[in-house]
Amino acid sequence: MSVHSSASIKRITTHTLLEMKQRGEKISMLTAYDYSMAKIVDDAGMDIILVGDSASNVMAGHETTLPITLDQMIYHASSVVRAVKRAFIVVDIPFGSYQGNSSEALRSAIRIMKESGAHSVKVEGGAEIRESVVRILSAGVPVMGHLGLTPQSIYKFGTYTVRAKEEAEAQKLLEDAKMLEECGCFAIVLEKIPAALAKQVAEAVKIPVIGIGAGPHVDGQVLVMHDMLGITKEFKPRFLRQYADLQTVMKDAFQQYIQDVKSKDFPNESESY
């Protein structure tokens, strides 16, 4: 039984998310990259589905999020959009498709919206990408910000460690969050920052703040599906709660199938025509 019946499905919008923050209801957000998985996530009642550039890691096997292209993101986003009836869909604009050139940023955002049918885009960074954010918003495309650990800048940071522990970086993060709100972003993701700072940010802005490794005092949480389902086992940061061990379940099923084929147990008479 899913959380909602098909007759009562009401699309989540940016307005819904704002109302959720105002009444203190936490927002649930999870990644998805394909039709079959997105359908299950949506049926479960997830508020936001992020078509993350983490597809570069979990779907394509790259070490970082940098190699994934705009075309590939649109392919994943289109697959998710076809499955979803209720959740609000956010798509990452991939690395190199918006930084430093606001015209290119706008082109990328419009391509994602037109070709995939998604509801919004997400970009990483603060003041340094302000022009791109403003340009995308001016075209009526909803934008979600992303501050703290911004994986697209991994080579600049040189490490996936916690960000904004120093006063100067914490102050900049707070200012960037306010700037993103002023520009018109509908929400912000905070990744791997101290819980106290995340609380400060969530209280300083009226828009929803969604955390990943940012403690409990924000307006919602996001995880990567493959990590929380235990499909990927290599990645075990402190903030990750693993809700299932699908790697073991799936491997057992595959091995059972191999055994049944080898031993001629499958297919049996009732499974033949």
PyMOL commands that set and color helices and strands:
alter all, ss='L'
color gray80, all
select helices_A, chain A and resi 6-8+14-22+35-44+55-58+70-81+102-116+127-138+151-157+167-183+195-204+225-228+246-262+269-271
alter helices_A, ss='H'
color red, helices_A
select strands_A, chain A and resi 27-31+48-51+88-92+120-122+143-148+187-191+209-212+220-223
alter strands_A, ss='S'
color yellow, strands_A
deselect
rebuild
show_as cartoon
